Amino acid sequence: MSRPSSEPTFPSRPELLIDQSLGRIAVPAFFRGEGFVVTTIVDMFGRADVPDAQWIREAG
């Protein structure tokens, strides 16, 4: 009988949208390095000064 893994398994990694309040370089780079698909506000809109209400609405 196999022993259960201590790490959760997921069918695929979730896609992440990272707000600039978490950092524009280090946090996205960390998650990309772990194999996640990461989009930042700047990636999505071409600028960082997007109102929260706008990016939250468009992020779905």
C-alpha positions as CSV (number, residue, x, y, z in Angstrom):
1,M,0.0,0.0,0.0
2,S,1.4,3.4,-0.9
3,R,1.9,6.1,1.6
4,P,-0.1,9.4,0.9
5,S,2.0,12.3,-0.2
6,S,2.3,15.2,2.1
7,E,2.1,17.5,-0.8
8,P,-1.4,18.2,-2.3
9,T,-1.8,17.3,-6.0
10,F,-3.7,19.5,-8.4
11,P,-4.8,18.6,-11.9
12,S,-3.1,21.8,-13.1
13,R,-1.6,24.8,-11.5
14,P,-4.0,27.8,-11.1
15,E,-3.4,30.9,-13.2
16,L,-2.6,33.9,-10.9
17,L,-3.3,37.6,-11.2
18,I,-1.0,39.5,-8.9
19,D,-1.8,43.0,-7.8
20,Q,1.0,45.5,-7.6
21,S,0.5,45.7,-3.8
22,L,2.2,42.3,-3.6
23,G,5.2,43.5,-5.6
24,R,5.9,44.0,-9.3
25,I,9.0,41.8,-9.6
26,A,9.9,39.4,-6.7
27,V,6.5,37.8,-6.0
28,P,5.6,37.3,-9.7
29,A,9.1,35.9,-10.4
30,F,8.8,33.5,-7.5
31,F,5.5,32.0,-8.7
32,R,6.7,31.9,-12.3
33,G,9.8,30.0,-11.0
34,E,7.4,27.5,-9.4
35,G,5.7,26.8,-12.7
36,F,2.6,29.0,-12.3
37,V,1.2,31.1,-15.1
38,V,1.3,34.6,-13.7
39,T,-0.2,37.8,-15.0
40,T,0.4,41.2,-13.3
41,I,-1.7,44.3,-13.5
42,V,1.0,45.9,-15.8
43,D,0.9,42.8,-18.0
44,M,-2.9,43.0,-18.3
45,F,-3.3,46.8,-18.7
46,G,0.1,48.1,-19.7
47,R,0.3,50.4,-16.6
48,A,0.2,50.0,-12.8
49,D,-2.2,52.8,-11.9
50,V,-5.4,50.9,-12.6
51,P,-8.2,51.4,-10.1
52,D,-9.0,48.3,-8.0
53,A,-12.6,48.3,-9.1
54,Q,-11.5,48.1,-12.8
55,W,-9.0,45.2,-12.5
56,I,-11.1,43.3,-10.1
57,R,-14.1,43.5,-12.5
58,E,-12.0,42.5,-15.5
59,A,-10.2,39.7,-13.6
60,G,-13.5,37.9,-13.2
